[in-house]
């Protein structure tokens, strides 16, 4: 027996509801690991859907333990965008266990991604500040010719060329295994990488959801223009600070430094979860005296008292910088705000 709707207005409401429900049902469930990546995905999905954020703001991603809601979001996801095991090794294991059938897009492993090796030594003495150590991932077979990504399923992410990271279990957070002898995972701090990832994100979403492909493409183009605008703003903001001598809490900023012609003189800690050794402190204090360091950067997640121990009795000013943008609300506008916030931190120290 068929149902007849007598009220035309009600018929219109029913039709709109049906279309909206169909569109919602077709929108893929998407997850992103950290807030900067989540922002890029959210911007591309704007007007279509909202991705789930897996690593909550303010938490260290290196040894992150999923909450039940985050594990559920991961389990329900059809596409997961994440930096890679270099940043979140535990997430790699969770993906295999909870989202085996989802498409895994590991951003560090894309041929479009420009990566850098970790710098070495308290004062980066073994590091050449040129671009000779950039990695183009020639060894990765990612046929991204047209961003079609037909072979970019990432179902198992075996990554034989990153096998060494499987040994770095990071069970205690960000432990001594994180010896800064591989790829620096903080690649989101280069806006050129973010623009490249936006193209990949739009292509993956369009493949999964062709009905909204035009929206994804338009959003991606708008997002790239927004990043270009904030990059121009930052270049003007930081122009007077090209010769700034500064020390960071841990070596997380070289992608940003290189993009905007800055150069850190060293790092307090080997990683973001290890206290500096007496020898490291002595090397940094010598660097302060010899180079006349202007500024040192603390991070909101870590003990600023370490900086007081290193720089007591000096004229070095202390400022706060945050590569994760903990105080910035997550969402589509987060990424440009993060870049701007970093630039303002450097300018405040000049």
C-alpha positions in Angstrom: 0.0 0.0 0.0 1.5 3.4 -1.0 1.4 6.4 1.2 0.1 9.7 -0.4 1.2 13.0 1.1 -1.7 15.4 0.8 0.1 18.6 1.9 2.4 19.9 -0.8 4.5 21.9 1.7 5.0 18.7 3.7 6.0 16.9 0.5 8.7 19.5 0.0 10.0 19.0 3.5 10.0 15.2 3.1 11.9 15.6 -0.2 14.5 17.9 1.2 15.0 15.6 4.2 15.4 12.6 1.9 18.0 14.4 -0.2 19.9 15.7 2.9 19.8 12.2 4.4 21.2 10.7 1.2 23.9 13.3 0.9 24.9 12.7 4.6 24.9 9.0 4.1 27.3 9.3 1.1 29.7 11.7 2.9 32.7 9.6 3.9 33.7 9.3 7.6 37.1 10.9 7.8 39.6 11.1 10.7 42.8 13.1 11.1 45.6 12.6 13.6 46.7 16.0 14.9 45.1 19.4 14.9 47.1 20.9 12.0 46.2 18.0 9.7 42.6 18.0 11.0 42.4 21.7 10.0 43.5 21.1 6.4 41.0 18.3 6.1 38.2 20.3 7.7 38.9 23.2 5.3 38.6 20.9 2.3 35.5 19.3 3.7 33.8 22.6 4.6 30.1 22.6 3.7 30.1 18.8 3.2 31.2 17.2 6.5 33.5 17.4 9.5 36.4 15.1 10.2 37.1 13.6 13.5 40.2 14.6 15.5 42.1 11.7 17.0 44.9 13.3 19.1 43.3 15.8 21.4 44.8 19.3 21.6 47.5 19.8 24.2 48.5 16.1 24.3 51.9 14.9 23.0 51.3 12.8 19.9 54.4 10.6 20.3 53.0 8.1 22.8 49.4 9.0 22.6 46.8 6.6 24.2 43.4 6.7 22.5 40.3 7.5 24.5 37.3 5.3 23.8 35.6 8.1 21.7 38.7 8.5 19.6 39.1 4.7 19.1 35.4 4.6 18.0 36.0 7.5 15.5 39.0 5.6 14.1 37.0 2.4 13.9 34.2 4.1 12.0 36.5 6.0 9.6 36.7 5.3 5.9 39.7 7.6 5.3 42.4 8.5 7.8 44.9 11.3 7.2 48.0 11.2 9.5 51.5 12.4 9.6 53.1 9.0 10.0 54.7 6.6 12.5 57.6 9.0 12.9 55.2 11.3 14.9 52.6 8.9 16.2 53.9 5.3 16.3 51.1 4.1 18.5 48.5 5.4 16.0 50.0 3.1 13.4 49.3 0.1 15.5 45.8 1.4 16.2 45.1 1.9 12.5 46.1 -1.7 11.9 43.8 -2.9 14.7 40.8 -0.6 14.4 40.7 0.8 10.8 42.2 -2.0 8.8 39.7 -1.5 5.9 40.0 2.3 5.8 42.2 4.2 3.4 45.3 5.4 5.3 47.0 8.5 3.9 50.4 8.8 5.5 51.4 12.4 4.7 55.2 12.1 5.4 55.4 9.3 3.0 53.9 11.2 0.0 56.2 12.0 -2.8 54.8 15.6 -2.7 56.1 16.0 0.9 59.4 17.8 1.4 61.1 16.3 4.4 64.2 17.2 6.4 66.5 15.1 8.6 66.8 15.9 12.3 69.6 18.3 13.1 72.3 16.9 15.5 74.1 18.3 18.6 73.0 20.8 21.1 74.0 23.6 18.8 73.3 21.9 15.5 77.0 22.0 14.8 76.8 19.1 12.4 73.9 20.6 10.4 74.3 22.5 7.2 71.7 25.2 7.0 71.4 24.8 3.3 68.8 22.6 1.7 71.2 19.7 0.7 69.7 17.3 3.2 66.1 17.7 2.0 64.5 14.3 1.1 62.4 14.0 -2.0 61.4 10.3 -1.4 62.6 9.1 -4.7 62.4 5.6 -3.4 58.6 5.7 -2.8 56.3 4.4 -5.6 53.4 6.8 -5.3 51.9 7.4 -8.7 50.6 10.8 -7.9 50.7 12.1 -11.5 47.2 13.4 -11.5 46.3 13.0 -7.8 44.1 10.2 -8.9 45.5 8.0 -6.2 44.1 4.8 -7.6 47.1 3.0 -6.2 47.2 5.0 -3.0 45.1 2.8 -0.9 47.7 2.5 2.0 45.9 -0.5 3.2 48.7 -2.1 5.1 51.4 0.6 5.1 54.2 -1.9 5.4 56.8 0.8 4.5 59.9 -1.4 4.4 61.9 1.8 4.0 60.7 3.0 7.4 61.2 -0.3 9.2 63.6 1.2 11.6 60.7 3.1 13.2 59.0 -0.2 14.2 61.8 -0.6 16.8 60.9 2.7 18.4 58.0 1.6 20.4 57.9 4.9 22.4 56.0 3.0 25.2 56.9 5.6 27.8 55.9 8.7 25.8 58.7 10.0 23.7 61.6 8.0 25.0 65.3 7.8 24.4 64.7 5.8 21.2 63.6 9.1 19.5 67.2 9.9 18.9 66.7 12.4 16.1 68.5 10.3 13.6 65.8 10.1 11.0 63.1 12.2 9.3 61.9 15.2 11.3 58.1 14.7 11.4 57.1 18.3 12.0 56.6 18.8 8.3 53.3 20.6 8.7 55.3 23.7 9.7 56.3 24.2 6.0 53.3 25.8 4.3 54.4 24.4 1.0 53.8 20.9 2.4 50.4 22.0 3.7 49.5 23.2 0.2 50.6 19.9 -1.3 48.6 17.9 1.3 45.5 19.9 0.5 45.6 18.7 -3.1 46.0 15.1 -1.9 43.2 15.5 0.6 40.9 16.9 -2.0 41.8 14.1 -4.4 41.2 11.3 -1.9 37.9 12.8 -0.8 36.7 13.2 -4.4 37.5 9.6 -5.2 35.5 8.5 -2.2 32.7 11.0 -2.7 32.4 12.0 -6.4 29.2 13.8 -5.8 31.0 16.5 -3.8 34.2 16.6 -5.9 33.6 20.1 -7.1 33.2 21.4 -3.6 36.3 19.7 -2.4 38.3 21.1 -5.4 36.9 24.7 -4.8 37.7 24.5 -1.1 41.2 23.2 -1.8 41.9 26.1 -4.1 40.5 28.6 -1.6 42.6 27.0 1.1 45.8 27.3 -0.9 45.1 31.0 -1.6 44.6 31.6 2.2 47.9 30.0 2.9 49.6 32.1 0.3 48.2 35.2 1.9 49.3 34.3 5.4 52.8 33.4 4.0 53.1 36.8 2.4 52.0 38.4 5.7 54.6 36.4 7.7 57.4 37.2 5.3 56.7 40.9 5.8 56.4 40.4 9.6 59.7 38.5 9.9 61.7 40.5 7.5 63.4 42.5 10.3 64.3 39.4 12.2 66.3 37.4 9.7 69.4 37.7 11.9 67.7 36.7 15.1 69.8 34.4 17.2 67.6 32.1 19.2 67.5 28.7 20.9 64.4 26.4 20.9 63.2 24.0 23.5 63.4 21.1 21.2 64.1 20.8 17.5 60.6 21.1 16.0 60.8 24.3 13.9 63.3 23.8 11.1 60.5 23.5 8.4 59.2 26.9 9.5 62.8 28.3 9.8 63.8 27.3 6.4 60.6 28.6 4.7 61.0 32.0 6.3 64.9 32.3 6.4 65.3 31.9 10.1 68.0 29.7 11.8 68.0 28.3 15.3 71.3 28.2 17.1 70.5 25.1 19.1 67.9 23.1 21.1 67.6 22.7 24.9 66.5 19.1 24.8 67.2 16.2 22.6 63.4 15.6 22.4 60.3 17.0 24.0 60.4 14.5 26.9 64.0 14.5 27.9 65.9 16.9 30.2 69.2 18.3 28.8 72.4 16.7 30.1 75.0 18.9 31.9 77.2 18.7 28.9 74.4 19.9 26.7 73.6 22.8 29.0 77.3 23.8 29.0 77.4 23.7 25.2 74.4 26.0 25.0 75.7 28.4 27.6 79.0 28.6 25.6 76.9 29.3 22.4 75.0 32.1 24.3 78.3 33.7 25.2 80.0 33.4 21.8 77.1 34.3 19.6 75.2 36.7 21.8 71.9 34.7 21.7 68.9 37.0 21.7 66.1 34.7 22.8 65.1 31.2 23.9 61.8 29.6 23.4 59.8 27.7 26.0 56.8 25.5 25.0 53.5 25.5 27.0 53.5 21.7 27.5 57.0 21.6 29.1 58.8 22.9 32.2 60.0 26.4 31.6 62.3 26.0 34.6 64.7 24.1 32.4 65.3 27.4 30.5 66.0 29.2 33.7 68.6 26.7 34.6 70.3 27.0 31.2 70.1 30.8 30.9 70.3 32.1 34.5 72.7 35.0 34.7 72.5 35.8 31.0 70.6 38.5 29.1 68.7 36.0 27.0 65.0 36.8 26.9 62.4 33.9 27.2 59.4 33.7 25.0 56.8 30.9 24.4 56.2 29.1 21.1 53.9 26.2 20.3 54.3 24.0 17.2 50.9 22.4 17.9 48.9 25.6 18.5 47.4 24.3 21.7 45.5 27.5 22.5 44.0 27.9 19.0 40.5 26.4 18.5 40.5 23.4 16.2 38.8 23.7 12.9 39.1 24.9 9.3 40.7 28.2 10.3 43.3 26.6 12.6 46.2 26.2 10.2 46.7 29.8 9.0 46.2 30.9 12.6 49.0 28.5 13.7 51.4 29.9 11.1 50.6 33.4 12.2 51.0 32.6 15.9 54.4 31.1 15.3 55.5 34.2 13.4 54.3 36.4 16.1 56.3 34.4 18.7 59.5 34.9 16.7 58.8 38.6 16.2 58.1 39.0 20.0 61.6 37.8 20.7 63.4 40.2 18.4 
